[in-house]
């Protein structure tokens, strides 16, 4: 349970707060200014959201959409656990 709480805390920090650049990003900008379309460089970002999204022109739309989808998924999982393991008072 402690490992899961640390994982959840890291994901929460990476997605909903200030992202951490732990690994090499999977995108490069050909001209380096961030205005040209990004090109995939063959890497896969392992944990959280790729830091390249923070420099993209549609980052706000993407992050808000991602947060809404994740809140629905986490809510359904939470309700599922409550129905499987009911709390008895």
Buried (B, 14 or more C-beta within 10 A) or exposed (E): EEEEEEEEEBBEEBBEEEBEEEBEBBBEBEEEEEEEEBEEEEEEBEEBBBBBBBBBEEEEEEBEEBEEEBEEEEEEEEEEEEEEEEEEE
